[in-house]
Amino acid sequence: MTKSKNKKSVWAIGDVQGCYDPLKKLLDSKEIKHDENSEIWFAGDIINRGPKSLKTIRHIMSMGDSAKTVLGNHDLHLLACYAGFRRENKTDTINEILSAPDVKDIINWLRSRPLAHYDQGHLLVHAGVLPKWDLEKTLSLAKEVEEALQSKNWKKYLEKMYGNEPNRWTESLKGSRRRRVIINSFTRMRMCFPDGSMEFGSKEAPSNSKQFNLVPWFEVADRKCKDTTIIFGHWSTLGLMVKKHLIALDTGCVWGGKLSAIRLSDRLLVQVDGDNRKPKRKI
């Protein structure tokens, strides 16, 4: 696992989803501007549903190494649509990317992003980490999928990523079924059954869930990463959550909520208003 050699400031930002104007306002805030040469970590879903997906991804690309971005389910959806085996949804705002003259550069940049990023004692993912995985296992499994997405056969590997089964991790999993579990954990998971297997139907906040046999992935008993600080997004109905070892940052910017950033060193929180445009909600 990578250890940071320098202790530059790091700001983590929740799901942007193509909301360029709030992103620029957040990055231009006095708190973040004051931290010169800081790193900005994006918790995935940097595009789609918001009004300026193309402008958003181009801006994050232009930030170079100062931006660390993990893949979210909407980012993977763009890759799948580009590869030709997934259709755009009515609520998507990725056509402008697919039609852009630099689409190949954008796609190649996006598929080279990781599923997990670890530095300064913090683990960044989009959705979550399966309870059975410790930190070393998490980074190792993320790397398996990252290498597949960065290979010449990436379209073939990605084509088989969709599906809800298998919904639990076993060491015996191989091939596309193994990659599907890994991708679903990092990019889709919210609720789990008590044994740690994933459930994909529930999208509401845990307190509103009527499925009493389900628990949030981070509340499964004996979770092996419980002492690793995990930053994640994906769950707008959960909203902001800042605990000792958990930071949830999807505060529903694209739904008219907030876009949130937090500084890892002292947990300073900065928020700006999201876009007024509210697409039909389909998370």
QUICOR-V554594 format. One record per helix or strand of 2 or more residues. SS is the DSSP state (H for helix, E for strand). FROM is the first residue (numbers start at 1). LEN is the number of residues. Records with the same first field share a line. If there is no record, write none. Layout:
SS=FROM-LEN ; FROM-LEN
This chain:
E=10-4 ; 39-4 ; 67-4 ; 117-3 ; 122-3 ; 191-3 ; 198-2 ; 214-3 ; 229-4 ; 241-2 ; 246-3 ; 258-6 ; 269-5
H=20-8 ; 30-5 ; 53-10 ; 64-3 ; 73-11 ; 95-4 ; 103-8 ; 135-15 ; 154-6 ; 175-13 ; 206-3 ; 217-3 ; 253-3
